[in-house]
Amino acid sequence: MKNILITVGKNLKENQEFIEYIKRESYAKFGIIDSLIFLEDNDKDLFIEISEAYQKYNNILIATNSSTYPIVSKIVATIFDDTLIAENNILIPSKSQKFEKNSFLIEDERKINVIKVEELKKLPPIFLENRVEYAVLNIFNIDLNEIEKKLSNLANTYEINLTYTEVTNKWIRVYAKNSKFGDLAMFVQNAKLLMPNNLVVAENIFEYLIERLSATKKHITFAESCTGGLLASMLTKFPGSSNVFKGSLVTYANEIKSAWLGVKINTLKEHGAVSEETVREMLKGALKVSESDFALAISGIAGPGGATPTKPVGTVVIGAKSKDKEIVETLHFSGDRNYIQFQASMYAIKLLFDIAQEELF
């Protein structure tokens, strides 16, 4: 099942935050967007692009503005050998199976849902739905080759299609999709038996964390340097985070690390801000000031500047601490500044699973 989002209109193309909003809503309704196409208001290839998408994709969501909606509706009607009719003061193909104001769905073996976004604030209804069962498996501390060996025969037995992707070091995400005669529930059950302390079934790891920490009445706090609050932002996007999250101290400057977290000046002078010694003290300070059950700390060089001969761009020290366990590791990530920050944040979450197995698995 392949999905595509097509936006038609310059104002949509230029508003990336709104596009991300559409993608999130789409994911909740019918799954991951496999491809994204931006088209201008007067694009001469509009008919060709939409027709080709209809040949390649199962679910096609087309977001238009007020000026591009009429031509897009006409193109869709033409593809389905249909005509337009007026319903609820808006033109839609007569064969539309579902429609409300500013949204219609038309389908045969493939589906097209056209939505008109009059203001870049709220989306009209999205009618596309994913009828293919799937599960997302997050697997920690096992390399990809071993995961494939463990899961390939199991997937064949239960007729499941697998896609693998690396989230960050030592964290592989597996998308398991059911086939027509597959048994997804049995596949997941047996996968858990194969990797009981390494596998978490969750579409969104942050929602899962909130649920599990809430259930065990545990709290967490962060001390962030090079990630600049990204980890806190990722967690607090989801409802319920206030039940488990005490807060995050974003300590860029050394004097703030010392004043807010109690990192010793001598530690910073002798070992530097990007060091395991500093991160251990950041963890200790974060736990003390927040009185949380768990703390995560990150300090590194996200680039493009700031590197030294012994600490190149991508060097990040990440730690996790509870009242009786502590892990601090030095990592070397590749990519640009934002991707390094993302990988570091996700690796911190991986370390949380390492020290909080009783609460999270």
C-alpha positions as CSV (number, residue, x, y, z in Angstrom):
1,M,0.0,0.0,0.0
2,K,1.7,3.2,-1.2
3,N,0.6,6.7,-0.3
4,I,1.4,10.1,-1.8
5,L,0.6,13.7,-0.8
6,I,0.3,16.2,-3.5
7,T,0.0,19.9,-2.7
8,V,-1.2,22.3,-5.3
9,G,-0.6,26.0,-4.6
10,K,2.4,28.2,-3.9
11,N,1.1,29.2,-0.4
12,L,1.0,25.5,0.6
13,K,4.5,24.8,-0.8
14,E,6.0,27.7,1.2
15,N,4.5,26.7,4.5
16,Q,6.5,23.6,5.6
17,E,5.1,23.6,9.1
18,F,1.6,23.2,7.7
19,I,2.7,20.4,5.4
20,E,4.1,18.6,8.5
21,Y,0.7,19.0,10.1
22,I,-1.0,17.4,7.0
23,K,1.5,14.6,7.1
24,R,0.8,13.9,10.8
25,E,-2.9,13.9,10.2
26,S,-2.4,11.6,7.2
27,Y,-0.3,9.2,9.2
28,A,-3.1,8.9,11.8
29,K,-5.6,8.1,9.1
30,F,-3.9,6.0,6.5
31,G,-0.2,5.6,7.3
32,I,3.1,6.9,6.2
33,I,3.4,9.3,3.3
34,D,5.7,7.5,0.8
35,S,6.1,10.4,-1.5
36,L,5.5,14.2,-1.6
37,I,5.0,16.4,-4.6
38,F,4.7,20.2,-4.6
39,L,2.9,21.8,-7.6
40,E,2.4,25.5,-8.3
41,D,-0.9,27.2,-9.0
42,N,-0.5,27.4,-12.7
43,D,1.6,24.2,-13.3
44,K,1.2,23.1,-16.9
45,D,1.9,19.5,-15.9
46,L,-0.8,19.3,-13.3
47,F,-2.9,16.7,-15.2
48,I,0.2,14.6,-16.0
49,E,1.4,14.6,-12.4
50,I,-2.0,13.6,-10.9
51,S,-2.6,11.0,-13.6
52,E,0.9,9.4,-13.0
53,A,0.3,9.4,-9.2
54,Y,-3.0,7.6,-9.9
55,Q,-1.1,4.9,-11.8
56,K,1.5,4.4,-9.1
57,Y,-0.1,5.0,-5.7
58,N,-3.0,3.4,-3.8
59,N,-3.9,6.4,-1.6
60,I,-3.6,9.9,-3.1
61,L,-4.2,12.9,-0.9
62,I,-4.4,16.2,-2.8
63,A,-4.3,19.4,-0.8
64,T,-5.4,22.5,-2.7
65,N,-6.1,26.1,-2.0
66,S,-9.2,28.0,-3.1
67,S,-7.9,28.9,-6.5
68,T,-6.5,25.5,-7.4
69,Y,-9.4,23.4,-6.1
70,P,-11.7,23.8,-9.3
71,I,-9.0,22.6,-11.7
72,V,-7.9,19.7,-9.5
73,S,-11.5,18.6,-9.1
74,K,-12.0,18.7,-12.9
75,I,-8.8,16.7,-13.4
76,V,-9.8,14.0,-10.9
77,A,-13.3,13.7,-12.5
78,T,-11.6,13.3,-15.9
79,I,-9.4,10.5,-14.5
80,F,-12.5,8.6,-13.3
81,D,-14.4,9.4,-16.5
82,D,-16.8,11.4,-14.5
83,T,-18.5,14.8,-14.4
84,L,-18.7,17.4,-11.7
85,I,-21.8,18.2,-9.7
86,A,-22.6,20.8,-7.0
87,E,-22.9,19.5,-3.4
88,N,-22.9,21.7,-0.3
89,N,-21.9,24.7,-2.5
90,I,-18.8,22.9,-3.8
91,L,-18.1,21.0,-7.0
92,I,-17.3,17.3,-6.6
93,P,-17.2,14.3,-9.0
94,S,-20.6,12.7,-9.1
95,K,-19.1,9.3,-8.3
96,S,-17.7,10.5,-5.0
97,Q,-18.2,7.9,-2.3
98,K,-17.7,10.4,0.6
99,F,-17.9,14.2,0.8
100,E,-18.2,17.0,3.2
101,K,-17.5,20.7,2.9
102,N,-14.1,21.1,1.3
103,S,-13.3,17.4,1.0
104,F,-14.3,14.5,-1.2
105,L,-13.2,10.9,-1.8
106,I,-13.5,9.0,-5.0
107,E,-12.2,5.5,-5.5
108,D,-12.1,2.4,-7.7
109,E,-9.1,0.1,-7.2
110,R,-7.3,3.3,-6.0
111,K,-8.4,6.3,-4.0
112,I,-8.1,10.0,-4.4
113,N,-9.1,12.4,-1.6
114,V,-9.1,16.1,-2.5
115,I,-9.2,18.6,0.3
116,K,-9.5,22.4,0.0
117,V,-7.6,24.3,2.6
118,E,-9.1,27.8,2.7
119,E,-6.9,29.0,5.5
120,L,-3.7,27.5,6.7
121,K,-5.1,26.7,10.1
122,K,-7.4,23.7,10.1
123,L,-7.8,20.7,7.8
124,P,-11.1,19.5,6.4
125,P,-11.9,15.8,6.9
126,I,-9.5,13.3,5.5
127,F,-11.5,10.3,4.2
128,L,-8.6,8.0,3.3
129,E,-8.2,5.1,5.6
130,N,-5.6,2.3,5.8
131,R,-7.2,-1.1,5.6
132,V,-3.9,-2.9,5.8
133,E,-3.0,-4.0,9.3
134,Y,0.5,-3.1,10.4
135,A,2.7,-3.0,13.5
136,V,5.8,-1.0,14.3
137,L,8.5,-2.9,16.2
138,N,11.3,-0.9,17.9
139,I,14.3,-3.2,18.5
140,F,17.2,-2.1,20.7
141,N,20.8,-3.3,20.9
142,I,20.6,-5.9,18.2
143,D,22.3,-5.3,14.8
144,L,20.3,-5.4,11.6
145,N,21.7,-8.7,10.3
146,E,20.7,-10.5,13.4
147,I,17.3,-9.0,13.4
148,E,16.7,-10.1,9.8
149,K,17.8,-13.6,10.8
150,K,15.4,-13.7,13.7
151,L,12.4,-12.3,11.9
152,S,12.7,-13.4,8.2
153,N,11.5,-17.0,8.8
154,L,8.8,-15.8,11.2
155,A,7.6,-13.3,8.7
156,N,7.4,-16.0,6.0
157,T,5.5,-18.3,8.3
158,Y,2.8,-15.7,9.1
159,E,2.9,-14.0,5.6
160,I,4.1,-10.6,6.9
161,N,6.0,-8.0,4.9
162,L,8.9,-6.3,6.7
163,T,10.6,-3.0,6.1
164,Y,13.7,-2.0,8.2
165,T,15.0,1.4,9.0
166,E,17.7,2.7,11.5
167,V,16.4,5.3,13.9
168,T,19.8,5.9,15.5
169,N,22.7,3.7,16.7
170,K,21.5,0.4,18.2
171,W,17.9,1.1,17.4
172,I,16.1,-0.5,14.4
173,R,12.5,0.2,13.6
174,V,10.7,-2.6,11.7
175,Y,7.4,-1.9,9.9
176,A,5.4,-5.2,9.8
177,K,2.6,-5.2,7.3
178,N,-0.1,-7.9,7.0
179,S,-0.7,-9.6,3.7
180,K,-4.2,-10.7,2.6
181,F,-3.8,-14.1,4.4
182,G,-1.3,-13.0,7.1
183,D,-1.5,-13.3,10.8
184,L,0.0,-10.1,12.2
185,A,-1.0,-10.8,15.8
186,M,0.8,-14.2,15.9
187,F,3.9,-12.6,14.2
188,V,4.1,-9.9,16.8
189,Q,3.5,-12.3,19.7
190,N,6.3,-14.6,18.5
191,A,8.7,-11.7,17.8
192,K,8.3,-10.6,21.4
193,L,9.2,-14.1,22.5
194,L,12.4,-14.0,20.4
195,M,13.5,-10.7,21.8
196,P,11.7,-10.1,25.1
197,N,14.1,-7.5,26.5
198,N,14.9,-5.7,23.2
199,L,11.6,-5.2,21.5
200,V,8.8,-2.6,22.0
201,V,5.7,-2.5,19.8
202,A,4.8,1.2,19.4
203,E,4.0,3.4,16.5
204,N,5.2,6.4,18.4
205,I,7.9,5.9,21.0
206,F,7.1,9.1,22.9
207,E,3.4,8.2,23.3
208,Y,4.5,4.8,24.5
209,L,6.9,6.3,27.1
210,I,4.2,8.6,28.4
211,E,1.9,5.6,28.8
212,R,4.4,3.4,30.5
213,L,5.9,6.0,32.8
214,S,2.4,7.1,33.8
215,A,1.4,3.5,34.6
216,T,4.4,3.1,36.8
217,K,4.1,6.6,38.3
218,K,7.7,7.6,37.3
219,H,9.0,11.0,36.3
220,I,11.8,12.0,34.0
221,T,13.9,15.2,33.3
222,F,16.4,16.2,30.7
223,A,19.7,18.2,30.7
224,E,20.4,19.3,27.1
225,S,23.2,21.2,25.6
226,C,23.8,20.6,21.9
227,T,20.2,19.5,21.3
228,G,18.9,22.8,22.6
229,G,15.7,21.4,24.0
230,L,14.8,19.2,21.0
231,L,14.3,16.1,23.2
232,A,11.9,18.0,25.5
233,S,10.0,19.3,22.4
234,M,9.7,15.8,21.0
235,L,8.2,14.5,24.2
236,T,5.9,17.4,25.0
237,K,4.2,17.3,21.6
238,F,2.0,14.5,23.0
239,P,-0.8,14.8,25.6
240,G,-0.1,13.3,29.0
241,S,3.5,14.4,29.0
242,S,2.9,16.7,32.0
243,N,2.1,13.5,34.0
244,V,5.7,12.2,33.6
245,F,7.9,15.1,32.5
246,K,9.4,17.4,35.2
247,G,11.3,19.6,32.7
248,S,14.4,20.2,30.8
249,L,17.4,22.4,31.5
250,V,19.0,23.7,28.3
251,T,22.5,24.5,29.4
252,Y,24.6,25.7,26.5
253,A,27.2,27.9,28.3
254,N,29.6,26.3,30.8
255,E,28.7,28.8,33.5
256,I,25.0,27.7,33.2
257,K,26.0,24.1,33.4
258,S,27.8,25.0,36.6
259,A,25.2,27.3,38.1
260,W,22.0,25.3,37.2
261,L,23.3,21.7,37.3
262,G,26.2,21.9,39.7
263,V,28.8,20.8,37.1
264,K,32.2,21.6,38.7
265,I,34.3,24.3,37.2
266,N,37.4,22.0,37.4
267,T,35.5,19.3,35.5
268,L,34.8,21.7,32.7
269,K,38.3,23.0,32.6
270,E,40.0,19.7,32.8
271,H,37.7,17.6,30.5
272,G,35.6,20.1,28.6
273,A,31.9,20.4,28.2
274,V,31.8,17.5,25.7
275,S,33.0,14.8,28.0
276,E,31.7,11.8,30.0
277,E,32.8,13.5,33.2
278,T,30.7,16.5,32.5
279,V,27.7,14.5,31.4
280,R,27.8,12.4,34.6
281,E,27.6,15.6,36.6
282,M,24.8,17.0,34.4
283,L,22.9,13.8,35.1
284,K,23.5,14.0,38.8
285,G,22.4,17.7,38.9
286,A,19.3,17.1,36.8
287,L,18.1,14.3,39.1
288,K,18.8,16.4,42.2
289,V,17.1,19.6,41.1
290,S,14.0,17.8,39.6
291,E,13.7,14.9,42.1
292,S,12.8,12.7,39.1
293,D,13.2,9.0,38.8
294,F,15.2,9.2,35.5
295,A,17.4,11.8,33.9
296,L,18.8,12.0,30.4
297,A,21.7,14.3,29.5
298,I,23.3,15.3,26.2
299,S,26.4,17.4,25.4
300,G,28.1,17.5,22.0
301,I,29.3,19.2,18.9
302,A,26.4,19.4,16.4
303,G,28.4,21.5,13.9
304,P,29.2,22.9,11.6
305,G,31.7,24.7,13.8
306,G,33.1,23.9,17.3
307,A,35.2,20.9,16.4
308,T,38.6,20.2,17.8
309,P,41.3,17.7,16.7
310,T,40.1,15.2,19.3
311,K,36.4,16.0,19.1
312,P,35.2,16.3,15.5
313,V,31.7,17.4,14.5
314,G,29.2,14.7,15.4
315,T,30.9,13.9,18.8
316,V,28.1,13.7,21.3
317,V,28.2,12.4,24.9
318,I,24.9,11.0,26.1
319,G,23.9,9.7,29.5
320,A,20.9,8.2,31.3
321,K,20.6,7.9,35.1
322,S,18.2,6.5,37.6
323,K,18.7,6.3,41.4
324,D,20.7,3.1,41.1
325,K,21.8,2.9,37.5
326,E,23.9,5.0,35.1
327,I,25.1,4.8,31.6
328,V,27.2,7.4,29.8
329,E,28.5,6.8,26.3
330,T,30.5,8.8,23.7
331,L,29.0,8.6,20.2
332,H,30.1,9.8,16.8
333,F,27.2,10.8,14.5
334,S,27.2,11.8,10.8
335,G,25.0,14.2,9.0
336,D,24.2,17.9,9.2
337,R,23.5,19.8,12.4
338,N,19.8,19.0,12.6
339,Y,20.3,15.3,11.9
340,I,23.0,15.0,14.5
341,Q,20.7,16.6,17.0
342,F,17.9,14.2,16.1
343,Q,20.1,11.1,16.3
344,A,21.5,12.2,19.7
345,S,18.0,12.8,21.1
346,M,16.8,9.4,20.0
347,Y,19.9,7.7,21.3
348,A,19.2,9.3,24.7
349,I,15.7,7.6,24.5
350,K,17.5,4.3,23.7
351,L,19.6,4.6,26.8
352,L,16.4,5.3,28.9
353,F,15.2,1.9,27.7
354,D,18.5,0.4,28.8
355,I,18.3,1.6,32.4
356,A,14.5,1.4,32.8
357,Q,13.7,-2.1,31.5
358,E,11.4,-3.0,34.4
359,E,9.3,0.1,33.8
360,L,9.3,0.1,29.9
361,F,9.4,-3.5,28.6
